[in-house]
Structure formats: C-alpha cells, structure tokens
C-alpha cells in the first residue's frame, strides 16, 4: 500500500496536534511575554526608591517610566511589520536578546540619564517580543485549539501586570532596586535557550519595508502618548497642542504614504473589518479599565481605606489569582462559543466589580475587598483570551504579524490612557481621585462590554 501523501509545508505545522509540539517554544514565548509585562508594573512600584537613590526629583524620575512606554509605542508597529517580512521568529529572538542586554544596562546605571537611556533600549526589546508573540502562538497551535494558546498568553499578561507591584515590593524588601532589572538577565538567557532551537521558522515574504513609513508610524504614536500625558498632567496648552499637532500631521502623512499598500504598517485594512475593529475597541477600553484600577487602587487602599503598603500588596493579589484561574477556562470556551458573548459577559462582570469597589463601606474587612477584587478578576479573565482569538482569527494568516502588533498596541494605549486619567482625576478632585478613577474604570468596562456584544452581529 502506498504511503499517504505528505501535507504541504505551509499547512503541516497548522495541523500538528499540540501534544506533539516542542513545548520549549511555548515556554520561551510565555517567558518573554512575562518579562515585558512585569517590567512595566515593577518600575512603577520602584520609582520612589530609584528617585531617592539617584538623587532625582520625582517629576524628573518619571522619565524612567515614560522612556520605556514611548520606546515600546514608537517601535511596536514597525517591528510587527518586520515580523511579517522576516518572520516572527527572527523579531522575537532579536527583541528578547535586546531586552536582556538592556536589562543589564539598567541594573548597572548610576545616574538618571543612564537609566532613562537603558530603559528606552529595554522598551525597544520588549516591543520586539510583544509585536509577534501572538503570531508565533498562531503558528504553533492548530486553528481548532487556538483559544487555548491565546488563553495561556492572556493568563501570563494579566497575571504579570497584576502581580508586578507585589513582586517589586518583595524584591525591594530584601535587595536594592537594580536587582529588579538584573533578575531579567538570567531569565532572558533561559528564554533564549528555549527559543533558539524551538520557535517555528518561516520563509521571508516578498513585500518590502519602508523606513519612512516606520519613522512616521513611530512619530505618530510617540507624539500621541506625549500629548495624552501632558493633558493628564494639565500642562500649559502649548505642551499639549504641539505634540497633538505633530501626531495628527505625521498620522495624515502616514495614511497618505501607505495608501494602497497591500500590507500597511498601520493596518487600516484590518481595521476596516468590523470584527477586528470592534475587538480592538474592546481591548483598548478594557485595558484602560485595568490601567485605571491598578494605578488608583494602591492610593485607594492606603489613603482612603488607611491600609499599610504590605496589606495593599496582598489586597491587590486576588485580581491576579482569579485572572490566572479564569483565563485558561475562557480560552477553552472560546473554541466553542462566540468571543462577543464571552467578552461581553466578562466585561459586564468587570464593570460591576469596579462599581462595587467604589461602594465599599468606610471600614471594610479584608474579605469585603477580596471578594470585590476577585469579581473584577473573573470579568477581566473572561474577556482577554476570547478577544485575542477574535483579533487573530479575523486577520488573514499572512497578516499575523500586523494583527499581533495591533493587539500589543491596543493594550499599551489602553493602559497608558488609564494611567493618564488617574493623574487627571487627582488633579481635578484631589483626595477623591481614586474613587473617581474607579468610577471611570467602570464606565470604560461597560463601554467595552457593549462593543464586545456588538460583535455578535458583525460580519
């Protein structure tokens, strides 16, 4: 009897059952994602210690955070486009290596300018990882089980971001702040050791890479984030208007330059797909809720509820734990039920949880807080994996890099918007700022729920 025909190379990987895959590839992807997500949250917590040790003013030290965010936002979509051109494996490996080396530079920095420069380099490396991680997961998981893969990714991102403050507090309790960055070095090397032989290889694609389009993309989003931050800090109008005008001008030139391109760097072609556009809007609003919550809750617990920093760290933990439990379940359910339904229900639960946080009694017990935080975690955990799957499934396979870049960009824009709105809330209402921020978070989650349910009628 003749042997059955060998499937074509382009589809063989897609049909490989997950049990037969080299799990080293999945571990490498998830570890790289965890490092990038943790670093965002850890630096926020360590900022007072860094400022004190480097003798920097608080207003100046904020550039340790801003440099990282600007670098990620500016380089994310260009690196995603390179992932479509060169293959996501090459971009992931380069980004991970760059992030590891930059982490060592952060740990060795002795002045604020040196640390700020190293953090910008670290942001470029993190963008390389985050721009293609979902594209790689799409390559190693068969389509029928993609929900499980993105569920694991959602678990890692959600838990890393939520657990960052607690981990930073534990490290700072026994070591100086440079260890927060130094610990990335061995972990990054381990991830590289797993990734190098195991990540799936893809051939280079035919379309080119336009450096001018990349520069305009970077300028558009970096200027937009600067304008958003300046507005939130209620800076003089010129400090807001100048970067906003620059973002609009660069964005208009970008759209004109890439008009008609089959694979535009700013993927407006994908955003013309209703399911993709609604999923992107859902992600931005949901991560704005997360940003509002995780920046305002420490202030809420300590200044409104009068808890100490150690108690605050533990009270933040239930959200992360429940996300870890809910995300894989939601990922499996997304293989059988519409993302619009799962996400809509989850985000309605998140909105309810955020409202319940604002209605806490004046002297709540730990159980009162934990139950409400767990409710928020359930809602957020049930949104993320189905939404990731909807975004990737609604994009053609050859646009996986661009879709993966949009996912990371939506998360960053949402979190940055949330953090900026917290600053605005403090500026507007002072001590009542944390409560107002939680109320805004509930509104964003409700809007995200409506956008998610709308996908049930999108084609």
N, C-alpha and C positions, 0 to 999 in steps of 0.2 A: 504493500500500500504506500503510495507516495506521501511524503511529509506535507503537512498543511503549509500553505504559503506564509512567508514571513510578513507581518504587517509593515507598512511603510514606516520609515524612521520618524516621520513627522507626527505619527499618531501612536506609535508604540508606547511612548512614555505616558501618554494620556490614559492608556488602557491598563497600565501596570497597577495591580492591586497594592494598596498602601502597605499591607503587611510585608510585601517583598521589597519595599524601598529601603534604601540605606537611611536609617534614622539619624545618621550623623548630619545629613543635610538639613533636616528639620530642626535638630538641636542647634545647629550653627545659626540658622535664621532666627530662631526664637531668642537665642542668647544675644545676638546682635541687636535685635529689637529691644530687648530688656535693657541693655546698656544705654541706648539712646534715650529711651523713655525715662529711665531712672535719673539720668543726668540732668534732665530738665527740672525734675522736682527736688532733687538733692541740693542743687546750687541755691535754690530759693531759701531753703532752710538754713544753709550755711552762710548766707550773705552777711549777717551781723558779725559772725566770728571772723570772716575774711576781711571785712572792713576794719575791724579793730586790730587785727594782726598786721595788716599792711598800712595802717595809719591813714586810711582813706575816709573821706566824708561819705555818709550814707547816700547822698544824692549822686556822688561820683561812682560809688561802688556798684550802683545799679547797672552799669555797663558790663559787668560780669554776666548778667542775665541777658541784657539787650544784644550784646555781641553774638552770643550763641544763637538767639532767636533770629536775628537778622541774617546771619550766615545760612541757617537752615532754610528760611523762607526764600532767600535770594537764589539758592543753588538747587532747590528741590526739583523744580520742573525741568531745568536744563539737564540735570543728571538723569531724570526719568526718561527724557528724550534720548540721551546717550544709551540708556538701558535698552530702548527699542532698537537702536542702531548696532551696538556692540554686543548685546546680550546682557541680561540682568546679572549673570554670574560675575562678569568682569567688574561691573559697577559695585556690586555688593562687596567683593573682596577688596577692591581699592578703597572703598569707603570705610570698611572695618579696619584695615591697616592704618589708614589716615587717622581715624578716630583714636586708635590705640596709641599711636605716636604722639598725637596732640594731648592725650590724657597725661602722658608722661611729662610733656612740656608744662601743662597746668600744675602738676604736682611740684615741679621744680621752680615755678615762677616766684620771684622775690619782690616784685613790685606790681602795682595795679595795672600799668600799661602792658607789662609782660603777660600777666594773667589774662587780660582782656584779649590780647592778640592770640594767645593759645586757645582761648575759648572760641574765638571766631573760626580757627582752624578745626577745632573739635566739632563745631556746628556743620562745617562742610563735610566732614567724615560721617557724621550722623545722618546728614541728608542723603549721602550715597547709600546707606543702609536702608533708610526709610523709603526711599524713592522706588525701590524694586522688590521689597520683601514680599508683598502680596503677589507680584508677578511670579516670583520663584515658587511660592506656595501653589499657585495655579498650575505650575509645570509639574510639581511632584505629586499632586493629588488628582485622582480621576474626577471628572466633572460630576459624577453622581455622589461624590463624597467631599466636594469642595467645601461645603458648610462646616465639616469637622475641622478642616485645616484652618479656615479663617476664624473658627471658634477658638482654636488654640492661640492664634495670633491676637485675637481680641482679649483673651484672658491675660496674656503676657503684657500687652499695652496697658490695659486697665489696672491690673494689679501693680505694675511697676510705677505708674503715675501716682496711684493712690497710696502705695506703701513708701514712696520716696521720703516724705517727711519723717516717718518713723525710723527708717533705716539711717537717715542722716543724723537724727538725734542719738541713736545708739552708737554710731561711729564717733561722733563728736564727744560723747561721754567718756571715751577711753583713748582717743587719739586726736591729733591736730587736723585741721581742715585739709591739708594736702593729701591725706590718706583717702579722702573721698574721691579724688581723681586717680591716685596711684593704684587703687584697687582695680581700676578698669584695665590696667596693663596685663596682668596675668589672665584675667577673664577674656580680654580681647585676643590674646595669643591662643588660648584654648579654643575660642570660636573659630579663629583662622585655621587651626589644626584640623578641626572637624570639617570646615567649609571647603578647603582647597581640593581635597580628593573627591568630595561627595556632591557638591552642588551640580545641578544639571547644566550641561553645555548646550549652547545654541549657536547656529551659524550667524554671521553678520548679515544684516539686512541691506537692501540696496539704497535706501534713501540717505541723503547726506545730513550733515549737522551744520547749521548756520550760526557762527559765533555772534553775529549782530543780533539775531533773534534771541539768543541766550542772554546777551547783555541787556536787551530791552525787557525781557522777562524778569531778570534779576532786579533791574532798576524799578520796574513797576511795583513788585511786591514789597521790596525793601522800603520804598518811599511810602507805600500804603501803611505799613506797620509803624513807621516813624510818625506819620500823621495821626494814626489812631492813638499811639502812646502820648503824643503831645496834647491831643484833645482831652484825653482822660485826665492828664495832669493839670488841665486848664492853663496851659502855657499861653503867652501872648498870641494873638490871632495870626501873626506872621509866621510863627513857628509851626502852626497847623496848616495854614494856607500854602506855604511854599512846598512842603513835601507832598501835599494833596494834589497841587497843580502839576508837580513833577510826575506823580503816579498816573494822573489822567492823561497827560501828554505822552508819556512813554507807553501807556497801555494802548492809546489810539494808534501810535506808530507801529506797535507790535501787531495789532489786529490787521492793519493795512499791509504790513510786510508778509505776514503768513497767510493772507487771503488766498484760497485756492490750493494751499499745500495739502497733500494727501494725509500727512501725519503732523499736524501743527503742534508746536511745543506747548502753547496754551491750548488745551484740547477743546476748543469751542465746538468742534464737530461732535464730540461725545456729549457735550452739554446740550446739544440740540435733541438728544434722545430723552424723552420725558422721564423714563425710569431712572436714567443716570442722573439727570438734573435734580429730580426730587430726592434721590438718595444722597446727593451731595449737599443739598439744602438741609436734609435731615441730620447729616453728620455735623455740619457747621453749627447748627442750633444746639445739638446735643452736647458737643464739646464746649460750647460757650457755657452751658449749664455746669459742666464739670469744672471749667475754669473758675466760674463764679463761686462754686461751692468750695473748692479746695484752697482758694486764696482767702476767702472770707471766713470759713469755719474756724481756723485757729484763733482769729480775732474774736469771733463769736463766743467760743468756749472760754477763752481767757479773760476777755474784757466785759462780756455781758453776763456769762454764767460763772465767772470767777473760778475757773479751774486752773490748775498749775500746768506748766508745759508737759510734764510727763503724763499726766492724765489726758491732756489734749491729744498726745500721740496715740494713746491707746483708744481713745474715743473715735479717732479717725479710721482705725483699723477695720471695723465691721464692714464698711463700704467695700474695701479691697477684698476681704474674705468672701463676701457674698458674690461679688463680681467673678471671683475665681470659681465659685461653685456654679453660677448661672451661665457663664459664657459658653462652656462646652455643651451644656444642655441645649442652649439656644442654637448653637451651631448645628447640632444633630437635627433639631426640629426644623431648621431652615432647609434641610434636604427634603422635607415633606410638606411644609406649609409656607405660604407667601411671606416674603420679607416685610411687605407693607403691614400685614396683620400682626406679626410678631413684634416688629419695631413699634407700631402704633400702641399696642397694649403695654409694652415695656416702658415707653416714654410717658404714657399716661400715669403709670405707677411711679415713675421718677418725679413727675410734676407733683403728684400727691405727696410723695415723701418730702420734697422740698418745702411744700406748704406746711406740712406737719412740723418741720423743724422750726419754722417761724412761730408756731403756736405752742411751743414748749412752755410749761409753767415757769414761774420765776425761780424756783429752786428745784430743778428736775433731778430725779435719780439717774444713776448711770444706765439703768435698764430703759428708762424713758428715751434716752439719747440713742442707745444701741439699737433699739427696735426701729427707730426712725432712720438711722443710718443704714440699717440692713434693708429697709424698704427701698431707699434710694439705690442701693447696690443691686437689688433684684431688677429694678427698672432699667438701670444702665447696662447690666449684664445681658438682658434680653434684647437690647437694641443693637449692640455693636456687631456681633457675628452675622446676623441676617443682613444687616446693612452692608457690611463688607462683601458678602456674597452677591448681593444685588448689584453693587457697583461693578464688580469684576465680571459677573455674568452678562451684564448689559453692554459690555465693551467687546469688540472683536478680539480674538486671541492675539493678533499681531499688534494690537494697541494695549497689551497688558502693562507695559512699562508706563505709558501715559496715564492709564487708569490708576495704577498703583501710586503714581505721583500725586494725582488729584486726591486720593484717599488721605495721604500724609498731609497735603496742603490744607485740606478741609479741617483735619484735626488741629493743625497748628493755628490756623486762622481763628477757629472756634475758641481754643484755649487762650490765645492772645487777646481776643476780644473780651472774653470773660474776665481775665486778669485786669485789663484796662478799665472795664466797667466797675470793678471793685474799687479801684483807685478813684474813679469818678464819684461813686457812692460816698466814700469817705469825705471827699472834697465838698459834696453837696450837703450832707446831713451829719457829718461828724461821727459821734459815738453810735448813732443809729445806722451807720453804714453797713455793718454786717447783715442786719436784718433786711435792709433794702436790697442788698446783693442777693440774698436767698430768695426774696420775692421775685426779683428779675430772673433768677435761675429757673424758678417755677414757670414763669411766662415763656422763657425760651424752650423749656421741655414741652410745654403744651403746644407751642408752635411746631416743634419737631414732630410731635405726635400727629398733628393734623397733616403735615407734609408726608409722613410715613403712610397713614391711612389712604392718602390720595393716590399712592402707587397702586392700589388695588384696581383702579380704573385707568391706569396709564398703559400705553401700548408702545 
